[in-house]
Amino acid sequence: MRFLTDPPTPTHTVIQLSDTHIVPDGELYHGVLDTLGNVAAAFDQIEQSGVDVAALVLSGDLADAGDLASYQRLRAYVEQRAGALGLPVLYMMGNHDSRGPFREGLLGAEPTTEPYDYVFWSGDLRIIALDSTEPGEVLGVLSDEQLAWLAAELASPAPAGTILALHHPPVPSPIGMLNTMVLEAPERLGQVIAGTDVKIVLAGHAHHGSAGILGGVPVWVAGATAYAARALGPAGGYAGVTGGVFTRIDVYADQAVATVIPTTVGDSIYELTPDMLAKYADELDTEAELSHEDLEKLTKA
């Protein structure tokens, strides 16, 4: 049995939580769902993983009604948990968000209403956040000024490459209703990022996971942390169901890989502990041929 002796190792790992839809303290989303509980469950897994996370990206629709109380509630929880892990938090706007309360509640800044675009560096990895919202609209819009700003920023490559994040997907959704509210004229963004160092484009909004291509760059549309949209049925309609997720993005020298993680951990079938993996490595060092039955024994040791 052969294994890679030099397996791929990411240079950076980023965690994306999207569409958290936080409501004020004491309330439940639609009267049934504890959306902050899903955020807490994601943090539990991040903490238990021991992974060195470069940044936590919250990619829009953070407060369900765009209200100050919900932003303050989210910030108090997220920054307490992230602070304990030394984890930078990057907040982004979504169509459910309101720029003034967003700035005041999450950033502690003046409640101004201009788009919230910025660049964050984690070592030699660049993360660019674009505000694709238009006040009063549900579809995504990027202005000429924003695209010019992005092009100027991307003119200088980052040593480890760039992650570009925006709320509205620049690729189609399998849900007809959502296709009326994705990013308008995505080809304009595609022209800006084509041939640059952008390794992946991250989006949210759709509440289902999807992958596509824009300007030759992979696009990942993250499932929502709050709840899921049924991407196959009901016929001609739309349904939201329980089942929040978040995303792990691993950046490598030549690519980036997005992995879906459910907020609720499933029942255990088996687990390979570090001691068991060390034993496995010792077995490999003997250069003996390990059968499927041998591997089964390791999982049950």
N, C-alpha and C positions, 0 to 999 in steps of 0.2 A: 504494500500500500504506500503510495507516494503522496507527499505533502509539499507545499511551497516552503522553501527554507528561508525566504525573505518576503513574507507576506506584506501586502500594501498597508501602510500606516498613514492616517490622515495628519496633515499639518495643523489643522484647526477643526474644532467641532462647534457648531452653532445650534442652538435650540430655538425653534419657532413655535410660539403659541399664537393662534389666530382666532378671531371672532369669539372672544371670551364672554361677551354680552352680560357684563356684571350689572346687577340691580342693587338698589339701596339695601343697607343692613336691615334684616328682619323680613325681607321679601323673597319670594321665589320667582324665577323666570316662568311666565305664563302660569304661575301658581303651582308649579309642579317640580321645577328643576333648580337645584343649588349650583349655579354656575361657578361660584367661587370655590366650591368643593372640588370641581374638576381641575381648577388651577392648582389647588392644594395637592391633589393626587399626582399631577404632573411634577410638582416640586419634590414630592416624596421620592419619585423614581429618579429624578436628577440627582438628588442627594445620595441615594443608595447606590447609584451607579459608580461613583468615584471618578467619573469622566471629567477631565479638565475642559470646561465649557468656555469658549472665547467670548460669547455674548448670548443674551436671551433677547430674541426679537418678538415683540408683540405686534402682529401685523394688522391692526385695525379692528373696528367694531368692538372696542374694548368695553364701553358702557352701552348698555342696550338702548337707553333713551338719551344718551349724551349729556347726562346731568352731573353736576359737580359732586354730589354725595357719592355716586357710584365710582367716579374717578378717585376720590379720596380713599374710599374703601379698598379699591384695587391697589393703589399705590402703597397704602399702609401695609397690606399683606405681602405684596410682591417684593417690596424693597427690604422688608424684614427678613424674608427667606433668602433673597438673592444676596443681601448684605452678609449673611452668615456664611455664604459660599464664596464670597468675593467675586460675584457674577455681575458684570455690567448689564443693565437693562435698557433696551432700545424700544421706546414707545412710538407707534405709528398711527396715523389717522385712517379711519374707515368711514363709510357713508352713514353709519349709525352715530358716529362721533360728532361733537360740536367743538369747533376750534377754540373758542374762548374758554369754556369750562375744561376742555382737554388741557390747555396750557396751564390754567390755574391749578387744576386738581392733580395733574401728573407731573408737571414740570416746575410748579411753584413759580410760574412766570406771569407776566401781565397777560390778561385774557384777550390778546389781539386775534385777528381773524385771517392773517395771511397764510398761505400754504406752509406746511411744516416739512421742509426738505432739509436733509443734513447728511454729513459723512461721519462715520465712526471708524476708527482704526483699532484693530486688535493685533498688536505687533505689526506684522507686514501684510495682514489681510485687511482689505478695505470693504466696508459695508456701506452701501448708499441707500438711504430711505427716501422714496419719492411719495409725495402726497397726491394721490390720484383722485381725491374727492373734489366735488363741486358743491358748495352749500345749497341745500334744497333739492339735490339730485341723487338718484341711486346709482346711475351709471358712472363709469370712471372717465376722467378727463385729464389730459396733460397739456399744459399750455406750451406755446412756442418758447416762452422764457424758460420754463422748466427743462425742456428738451435741450435748449442751448446751454443751460447751466450743466446738465448731465454730460453733454458732449465735451465741454471744456474740462470737466473733472476727469473723464475717461481718457483724455488726450495723453495723460501721464499714467502709464501702467503701474499697478501695485505689485511688489515682489511676489506675493502669494496669490495674486489675483483679486477679483472683486465679486462680491455678492450684491445683487441689486434686488431691493424689496419694494413692493407697492401693494396696495390692498386689492385692487381690481384685477382679475385675471386678464392677461393679454392673449389668451387662447380661448376657444369656444368651450362651453359646458354641454354635457349630454342632456341637461334639463332645459327644455324650451323656454320656460319663464326666465331663467337666469341668463339666457343668451341675449335678453333685451337690456341687461344691466352690467355687462362686462366692460372692459376698457374700450372706449371709442377710438377708432382709427389706430389699432395696435401696430400697424405697419410703420407708423412714424417712429415709434419707440424702437422697432426692429431695425430700422435704418441707422439709428444712433448707436446701438450696441453691437451691430455686426462688425466682426473683425477686431473687437476690443478684448480686454482681459476679463470680461464678465464670464464667470464660470457657470452661474445659475441665476435665474430670475425667480424670486419667491413672491407668491401672491396668496390671497385668502378669499374671503367674501362668499364663496360658493358652498361652503359647508360639506364639500366632498373632495377627496383626493383625486387629482388629475395631473397628467404630465403631457407636455407638448414642446414645440420648438418655435422660437421667434428670432429671426435674424441669425439663424444658425446656433442659437444659444438655448440650452435646455431650460424649460419652464416648469416649475413645480407649484401647483395650486394646492395649498394645504387644506386638509379637513379641519373642521372647527373644533376648538376645545370645549365649547358649550354643548353642542349637540350636532347630529348628523342630518344631512339631507339625503333622502332616498334617491339614488341616481338611476334606479331601474324601477319605474312605476312609482305611484299609481298612474295609469294611462292618462296623459294629458294634464296631469295635476302636479301638485307639489306637496311633499310631506316631510316634516321634521321629526326625527326620532332620537331617543337617547342613544348615547354612544360617542362621547367626546374623544378626540385624539389630539396629539401634537406631533411635531416633526423634529427629527434629528438630521442635521445636514453635516456631512463629513467632507471636508475640503482636502483634495489631494493635489499633487503637483500638476496633474494634467486634466482634472475633472472635479466635479462635486457630486455627491450621492445623497439623495433625500430618502429617509426611512420613516414610515408611519409608526407611531407608538400609541396604542390605546391608553386612555387615562386610567381605565380599570384593568388591573393585571388579572389575567385568566388563572384558572386553577392549575396548579403545578402537576405536570406529568412526570418529569424528572428534572434534576438540576446537577450540573457538573460544578463542583466546588473547586477553588484553587488547588487544594490538596489532591483532588482527583485528577485535575489537569496535569499537575506535576507528575503524578504516577503515570499518566498517559505518555508524557514526554519521556520519562525514563524507559517505558516500553519501546518507544520509537528509537531511542538511542541504541537499543540492542539490535536494530535493523531486522528484527523479526517480522514476518508477515502477519499483520493483525487482521483477523477475519471480522465479519459483521458480528459474529457471536462474541468475539473478544470485546468489541465496543459496547455491546449490550451489557456484558459483565461489569465494565467500568461504570456505566450509568447506574448500576444497582449495587455498587460496592459500598 
